[in-house]
Amino acid sequence: MGVSTSNHSNLTRGYAIALVSAAILSTTGIIIRYLTQTYQIPPLVLACWRDGFVALTLLPVFGLLRPLLLRVERQNLLHVALHGLVVAVFNALWTLSVALNGAAIATVLVYCSTAFTALLGWWLLKERLDRVKLLAIAFCLAGCVLVSGALDTTAWRTNLVGILTGVLSGLGYAGYSLMGRSASQRGLNPWTTLFYSFGIAAMFLLLFNLLPGGFLPGAAAHPADLFWLGNALAGWGMLFLLAAGPTVAGFGLYNVSLSHLPSSVANLILTVEPVFTAVIAYFLLGEYLNGEQIGGGLMILAGVVFLRVYEGWWTSQTLSTPQRNIEAAPTE
């Protein structure tokens, strides 16, 4: 009974943390879109500073309050470095996708990650993948399309590079989820993982921006472009807010949720992010929520609730089966 209660408690805690993470992360696309439109900052330059500010925000906090969080065992160094590379690629693709496609379409495309994460988690981490989870994925993906207004064909009038970038950002998000789950299984603290993965990602993004001739789309054409914002204090303030606020809190809590949930489940819960984005836009920007968007939000919430109920039932059935077998065993 104690084990069953503990597992249900972990599930509930994991779902709650992932939902809070989604609410916080829902502001990132809006801030990124604002920065790229207002200041025309190259997306990879933005991503580099964002990841660097994340590490700079966490370093003094850990150094003063929790120095043990700065320690990584030698056998985990390669894993942390690879995690940083995955974060660099994901953040570069996501930021570029928002700049090319707009926040709505970029959000739809990045949540291709739900399918990628479920399939890769099943293949690489041996996570369970059944018809119920596939049905929940389908519900949430359909809801994302409706909430973001992607059925409007005019929203899809973009170039091949934009669409490809968006889909690849979904693959990058899946990679981030899988690396986070793997780090949890290795016993790495989720906040330690966040600090080192984003710090190393900033170094990789710096290298991407320093490649000669603006080789990568959205990168700095010249080294001086790394300081694109110049003396625009408001721009620097928004960039720091993006890193220290929704990025640290959002991805930090998402990493924590991965210590309680399979990567496919945690990533699927985050598909409620477009719902939160739509609600925030309604209250702050006065954007109207039409029936299609409300219906899409309800589909996403229904998919997540359905998955939560099913996961709880499946866990209780799995844990009670050995007990039933013991009770049914013949005694001498």
Contacts in CASP RR format, 6 or more apart in sequence:
PFRMAT RR
TARGET T0000
AUTHOR 0000-0000-0000
METHOD contacts of the structure
MODEL  1
MGVSTSNHSNLTRGYAIALVSAAILSTTGIIIRYLTQTYQIPPLVLACWR
DGFVALTLLPVFGLLRPLLLRVERQNLLHVALHGLVVAVFNALWTLSVAL
NGAAIATVLVYCSTAFTALLGWWLLKERLDRVKLLAIAFCLAGCVLVSGA
LDTTAWRTNLVGILTGVLSGLGYAGYSLMGRSASQRGLNPWTTLFYSFGI
AAMFLLLFNLLPGGFLPGAAAHPADLFWLGNALAGWGMLFLLAAGPTVAG
FGLYNVSLSHLPSSVANLILTVEPVFTAVIAYFLLGEYLNGEQIGGGLMI
LAGVVFLRVYEGWWTSQTLSTPQRNIEAAPTE
3 319 0 8 1.000
4 315 0 8 1.000
4 316 0 8 1.000
4 319 0 8 1.000
4 320 0 8 1.000
7 315 0 8 1.000
7 319 0 8 1.000
8 312 0 8 1.000
8 315 0 8 1.000
8 316 0 8 1.000
10 260 0 8 1.000
11 260 0 8 1.000
11 261 0 8 1.000
11 308 0 8 1.000
11 311 0 8 1.000
11 312 0 8 1.000
11 315 0 8 1.000
13 260 0 8 1.000
14 256 0 8 1.000
14 257 0 8 1.000
14 260 0 8 1.000
14 261 0 8 1.000
14 266 0 8 1.000
15 257 0 8 1.000
15 261 0 8 1.000
15 269 0 8 1.000
15 304 0 8 1.000
15 308 0 8 1.000
17 253 0 8 1.000
17 254 0 8 1.000
17 256 0 8 1.000
17 257 0 8 1.000
17 260 0 8 1.000
18 253 0 8 1.000
18 254 0 8 1.000
18 257 0 8 1.000
18 261 0 8 1.000
18 266 0 8 1.000
18 269 0 8 1.000
18 270 0 8 1.000
19 269 0 8 1.000
19 272 0 8 1.000
19 304 0 8 1.000
20 250 0 8 1.000
20 253 0 8 1.000
21 249 0 8 1.000
21 250 0 8 1.000
21 251 0 8 1.000
21 252 0 8 1.000
21 253 0 8 1.000
21 254 0 8 1.000
21 257 0 8 1.000
21 270 0 8 1.000
22 269 0 8 1.000
22 270 0 8 1.000
22 271 0 8 1.000
22 272 0 8 1.000
22 273 0 8 1.000
22 276 0 8 1.000
23 272 0 8 1.000
23 273 0 8 1.000
23 276 0 8 1.000
24 245 0 8 1.000
24 246 0 8 1.000
24 249 0 8 1.000
24 250 0 8 1.000
24 253 0 8 1.000
25 246 0 8 1.000
25 250 0 8 1.000
25 251 0 8 1.000
25 254 0 8 1.000
25 270 0 8 1.000
25 273 0 8 1.000
26 273 0 8 1.000
26 274 0 8 1.000
26 275 0 8 1.000
26 276 0 8 1.000
26 277 0 8 1.000
26 280 0 8 1.000
27 246 0 8 1.000
27 277 0 8 1.000
27 280 0 8 1.000
28 242 0 8 1.000
28 246 0 8 1.000
28 247 0 8 1.000
29 98 0 8 1.000
29 103 0 8 1.000
29 106 0 8 1.000
29 107 0 8 1.000
29 277 0 8 1.000
30 103 0 8 1.000
30 277 0 8 1.000
30 280 0 8 1.000
30 281 0 8 1.000
31 238 0 8 1.000
31 241 0 8 1.000
31 242 0 8 1.000
31 246 0 8 1.000
32 46 0 8 1.000
32 95 0 8 1.000
32 98 0 8 1.000
32 99 0 8 1.000
32 103 0 8 1.000
32 242 0 8 1.000
33 98 0 8 1.000
33 99 0 8 1.000
33 102 0 8 1.000
33 103 0 8 1.000
34 238 0 8 1.000
35 41 0 8 1.000
35 46 0 8 1.000
35 235 0 8 1.000
35 238 0 8 1.000
35 239 0 8 1.000
35 242 0 8 1.000
36 43 0 8 1.000
36 46 0 8 1.000
36 95 0 8 1.000
36 98 0 8 1.000
36 99 0 8 1.000
38 235 0 8 1.000
39 228 0 8 1.000
39 229 0 8 1.000
39 232 0 8 1.000
39 235 0 8 1.000
41 228 0 8 1.000
41 229 0 8 1.000
42 209 0 8 1.000
42 218 0 8 1.000
42 219 0 8 1.000
42 220 0 8 1.000
42 221 0 8 1.000
42 225 0 8 1.000
42 228 0 8 1.000
43 92 0 8 1.000
43 95 0 8 1.000
43 96 0 8 1.000
43 98 0 8 1.000
43 99 0 8 1.000
43 218 0 8 1.000
44 92 0 8 1.000
44 95 0 8 1.000
44 96 0 8 1.000
44 205 0 8 1.000
44 208 0 8 1.000
44 209 0 8 1.000
44 216 0 8 1.000
44 218 0 8 1.000
44 219 0 8 1.000
44 220 0 8 1.000
45 209 0 8 1.000
45 218 0 8 1.000
45 219 0 8 1.000
45 220 0 8 1.000
45 225 0 8 1.000
45 226 0 8 1.000
45 228 0 8 1.000
46 95 0 8 1.000
46 239 0 8 1.000
47 88 0 8 1.000
47 91 0 8 1.000
47 92 0 8 1.000
47 94 0 8 1.000
47 95 0 8 1.000
47 205 0 8 1.000
48 202 0 8 1.000
48 205 0 8 1.000
48 206 0 8 1.000
48 208 0 8 1.000
48 209 0 8 1.000
48 226 0 8 1.000
49 202 0 8 1.000
49 239 0 8 1.000
49 243 0 8 1.000
50 91 0 8 1.000
50 95 0 8 1.000
50 239 0 8 1.000
50 242 0 8 1.000
50 243 0 8 1.000
50 247 0 8 1.000
51 87 0 8 1.000
51 88 0 8 1.000
51 91 0 8 1.000
51 198 0 8 1.000
51 199 0 8 1.000
51 201 0 8 1.000
51 202 0 8 1.000
51 205 0 8 1.000
51 243 0 8 1.000
52 198 0 8 1.000
52 199 0 8 1.000
52 201 0 8 1.000
52 202 0 8 1.000
52 243 0 8 1.000
53 239 0 8 1.000
53 240 0 8 1.000
53 242 0 8 1.000
53 243 0 8 1.000
53 244 0 8 1.000
54 194 0 8 1.000
54 195 0 8 1.000
54 198 0 8 1.000
54 199 0 8 1.000
54 202 0 8 1.000
54 243 0 8 1.000
54 244 0 8 1.000
54 247 0 8 1.000
54 248 0 8 1.000
54 251 0 8 1.000
55 195 0 8 1.000
55 198 0 8 1.000
55 199 0 8 1.000
55 202 0 8 1.000
57 243 0 8 1.000
57 244 0 8 1.000
57 248 0 8 1.000
58 191 0 8 1.000
58 194 0 8 1.000
58 195 0 8 1.000
58 248 0 8 1.000
59 70 0 8 1.000
59 195 0 8 1.000
62 69 0 8 1.000
62 70 0 8 1.000
62 191 0 8 1.000
62 195 0 8 1.000
63 70 0 8 1.000
66 191 0 8 1.000
69 189 0 8 1.000
69 191 0 8 1.000
69 192 0 8 1.000
69 195 0 8 1.000
70 192 0 8 1.000
70 195 0 8 1.000
71 192 0 8 1.000
72 80 0 8 1.000
72 188 0 8 1.000
72 192 0 8 1.000
72 196 0 8 1.000
76 183 0 8 1.000
76 186 0 8 1.000
76 188 0 8 1.000
79 179 0 8 1.000
79 182 0 8 1.000
79 183 0 8 1.000
79 186 0 8 1.000
79 188 0 8 1.000
80 183 0 8 1.000
80 188 0 8 1.000
80 193 0 8 1.000
80 196 0 8 1.000
80 197 0 8 1.000
80 200 0 8 1.000
81 200 0 8 1.000
82 179 0 8 1.000
83 179 0 8 1.000
83 180 0 8 1.000
83 183 0 8 1.000
83 193 0 8 1.000
83 196 0 8 1.000
83 197 0 8 1.000
83 200 0 8 1.000
84 196 0 8 1.000
84 197 0 8 1.000
84 198 0 8 1.000
84 199 0 8 1.000
84 200 0 8 1.000
84 201 0 8 1.000
84 204 0 8 1.000
85 200 0 8 1.000
85 201 0 8 1.000
85 204 0 8 1.000
86 172 0 8 1.000
86 175 0 8 1.000
86 176 0 8 1.000
86 179 0 8 1.000
86 197 0 8 1.000
87 176 0 8 1.000
87 197 0 8 1.000
87 198 0 8 1.000
87 200 0 8 1.000
87 201 0 8 1.000
88 200 0 8 1.000
88 201 0 8 1.000
88 202 0 8 1.000
88 204 0 8 1.000
88 205 0 8 1.000
88 208 0 8 1.000
89 172 0 8 1.000
89 204 0 8 1.000
90 169 0 8 1.000
90 170 0 8 1.000
90 172 0 8 1.000
90 173 0 8 1.000
90 175 0 8 1.000
90 176 0 8 1.000
91 201 0 8 1.000
91 205 0 8 1.000
92 205 0 8 1.000
92 208 0 8 1.000
92 216 0 8 1.000
93 165 0 8 1.000
93 166 0 8 1.000
93 168 0 8 1.000
93 169 0 8 1.000
93 170 0 8 1.000
93 172 0 8 1.000
94 106 0 8 1.000
94 110 0 8 1.000
94 166 0 8 1.000
94 169 0 8 1.000
94 173 0 8 1.000
96 162 0 8 1.000
96 165 0 8 1.000
96 169 0 8 1.000
96 217 0 8 1.000
96 218 0 8 1.000
97 106 0 8 1.000
97 109 0 8 1.000
97 110 0 8 1.000
97 162 0 8 1.000
97 165 0 8 1.000
97 166 0 8 1.000
97 169 0 8 1.000
98 106 0 8 1.000
99 218 0 8 1.000
100 106 0 8 1.000
100 158 0 8 1.000
100 159 0 8 1.000
100 161 0 8 1.000
100 162 0 8 1.000
100 165 0 8 1.000
100 166 0 8 1.000
101 109 0 8 1.000
101 158 0 8 1.000
101 162 0 8 1.000
101 163 0 8 1.000
101 165 0 8 1.000
101 166 0 8 1.000
103 277 0 8 1.000
104 148 0 8 1.000
104 149 0 8 1.000
104 150 0 8 1.000
104 155 0 8 1.000
105 148 0 8 1.000
105 150 0 8 1.000
105 155 0 8 1.000
105 156 0 8 1.000
105 158 0 8 1.000
106 166 0 8 1.000
106 169 0 8 1.000
107 144 0 8 1.000
107 148 0 8 1.000
107 273 0 8 1.000
107 274 0 8 1.000
107 277 0 8 1.000
108 144 0 8 1.000
108 145 0 8 1.000
108 148 0 8 1.000
108 150 0 8 1.000
108 274 0 8 1.000
109 163 0 8 1.000
109 166 0 8 1.000
109 167 0 8 1.000
109 169 0 8 1.000
109 170 0 8 1.000
110 166 0 8 1.000
110 169 0 8 1.000
110 170 0 8 1.000
110 173 0 8 1.000
111 140 0 8 1.000
111 141 0 8 1.000
111 144 0 8 1.000
111 170 0 8 1.000
111 173 0 8 1.000
111 270 0 8 1.000
111 271 0 8 1.000
111 273 0 8 1.000
111 274 0 8 1.000
112 141 0 8 1.000
112 166 0 8 1.000
112 167 0 8 1.000
112 170 0 8 1.000
112 171 0 8 1.000
113 170 0 8 1.000
113 171 0 8 1.000
113 172 0 8 1.000
113 173 0 8 1.000
113 174 0 8 1.000
113 175 0 8 1.000
113 177 0 8 1.000
113 267 0 8 1.000
114 137 0 8 1.000
114 140 0 8 1.000
114 141 0 8 1.000
114 264 0 8 1.000
114 267 0 8 1.000
114 268 0 8 1.000
114 271 0 8 1.000
115 137 0 8 1.000
115 141 0 8 1.000
116 170 0 8 1.000
116 171 0 8 1.000
116 172 0 8 1.000
116 173 0 8 1.000
116 174 0 8 1.000
116 175 0 8 1.000
117 173 0 8 1.000
117 174 0 8 1.000
117 175 0 8 1.000
117 177 0 8 1.000
117 178 0 8 1.000
117 263 0 8 1.000
117 264 0 8 1.000
117 267 0 8 1.000
117 268 0 8 1.000
118 127 0 8 1.000
118 129 0 8 1.000
118 133 0 8 1.000
118 134 0 8 1.000
118 137 0 8 1.000
118 264 0 8 1.000
118 267 0 8 1.000
118 268 0 8 1.000
119 129 0 8 1.000
120 174 0 8 1.000
120 175 0 8 1.000
120 178 0 8 1.000
121 127 0 8 1.000
121 129 0 8 1.000
121 178 0 8 1.000
121 181 0 8 1.000
121 262 0 8 1.000
121 263 0 8 1.000
121 264 0 8 1.000
122 128 0 8 1.000
122 129 0 8 1.000
122 264 0 8 1.000
124 178 0 8 1.000
125 178 0 8 1.000
125 181 0 8 1.000
125 182 0 8 1.000
125 185 0 8 1.000
125 262 0 8 1.000
125 263 0 8 1.000
127 262 0 8 1.000
127 263 0 8 1.000
127 264 0 8 1.000
128 262 0 8 1.000
129 264 0 8 1.000
132 306 0 8 1.000
132 307 0 8 1.000
132 310 0 8 1.000
133 264 0 8 1.000
133 265 0 8 1.000
133 268 0 8 1.000
133 307 0 8 1.000
133 310 0 8 1.000
135 306 0 8 1.000
136 268 0 8 1.000
136 303 0 8 1.000
136 304 0 8 1.000
136 306 0 8 1.000
136 307 0 8 1.000
136 310 0 8 1.000
137 268 0 8 1.000
139 299 0 8 1.000
139 300 0 8 1.000
139 302 0 8 1.000
139 303 0 8 1.000
139 306 0 8 1.000
140 268 0 8 1.000
140 271 0 8 1.000
140 299 0 8 1.000
140 300 0 8 1.000
140 303 0 8 1.000
140 304 0 8 1.000
141 271 0 8 1.000
142 296 0 8 1.000
142 299 0 8 1.000
143 271 0 8 1.000
143 274 0 8 1.000
143 295 0 8 1.000
143 296 0 8 1.000
143 297 0 8 1.000
143 299 0 8 1.000
143 300 0 8 1.000
144 150 0 8 1.000
144 271 0 8 1.000
144 274 0 8 1.000
144 296 0 8 1.000
144 300 0 8 1.000
145 151 0 8 1.000
145 296 0 8 1.000
146 292 0 8 1.000
146 293 0 8 1.000
146 295 0 8 1.000
146 296 0 8 1.000
146 297 0 8 1.000
146 299 0 8 1.000
147 274 0 8 1.000
147 275 0 8 1.000
147 277 0 8 1.000
147 278 0 8 1.000
147 293 0 8 1.000
147 296 0 8 1.000
147 297 0 8 1.000
147 300 0 8 1.000
148 155 0 8 1.000
148 274 0 8 1.000
149 155 0 8 1.000
149 292 0 8 1.000
149 293 0 8 1.000
150 156 0 8 1.000
151 292 0 8 1.000
156 163 0 8 1.000
161 217 0 8 1.000
165 217 0 8 1.000
173 267 0 8 1.000
174 267 0 8 1.000
177 258 0 8 1.000
177 263 0 8 1.000
177 264 0 8 1.000
177 266 0 8 1.000
177 267 0 8 1.000
178 263 0 8 1.000
179 197 0 8 1.000
180 190 0 8 1.000
180 193 0 8 1.000
180 255 0 8 1.000
180 258 0 8 1.000
180 263 0 8 1.000
181 258 0 8 1.000
181 262 0 8 1.000
181 263 0 8 1.000
181 266 0 8 1.000
183 190 0 8 1.000
183 193 0 8 1.000
183 255 0 8 1.000
183 258 0 8 1.000
184 190 0 8 1.000
184 193 0 8 1.000
184 255 0 8 1.000
184 258 0 8 1.000
184 259 0 8 1.000
190 252 0 8 1.000
190 255 0 8 1.000
190 256 0 8 1.000
190 258 0 8 1.000
190 259 0 8 1.000
191 252 0 8 1.000
191 255 0 8 1.000
191 256 0 8 1.000
193 255 0 8 1.000
194 248 0 8 1.000
194 251 0 8 1.000
194 252 0 8 1.000
194 255 0 8 1.000
198 247 0 8 1.000
198 251 0 8 1.000
206 226 0 8 1.000
208 216 0 8 1.000
208 219 0 8 1.000
209 216 0 8 1.000
209 219 0 8 1.000
209 220 0 8 1.000
209 223 0 8 1.000
209 225 0 8 1.000
209 226 0 8 1.000
210 220 0 8 1.000
210 223 0 8 1.000
211 219 0 8 1.000
213 221 0 8 1.000
214 220 0 8 1.000
214 221 0 8 1.000
220 226 0 8 1.000
220 228 0 8 1.000
229 235 0 8 1.000
229 236 0 8 1.000
229 239 0 8 1.000
230 236 0 8 1.000
254 266 0 8 1.000
254 270 0 8 1.000
257 266 0 8 1.000
257 269 0 8 1.000
258 266 0 8 1.000
261 269 0 8 1.000
265 307 0 8 1.000
265 311 0 8 1.000
268 304 0 8 1.000
268 307 0 8 1.000
269 304 0 8 1.000
269 307 0 8 1.000
271 300 0 8 1.000
271 304 0 8 1.000
272 297 0 8 1.000
272 300 0 8 1.000
272 301 0 8 1.000
272 304 0 8 1.000
274 297 0 8 1.000
274 300 0 8 1.000
275 296 0 8 1.000
275 297 0 8 1.000
275 300 0 8 1.000
275 301 0 8 1.000
278 287 0 8 1.000
278 289 0 8 1.000
278 293 0 8 1.000
278 297 0 8 1.000
279 289 0 8 1.000
281 287 0 8 1.000
282 288 0 8 1.000
282 289 0 8 1.000
END
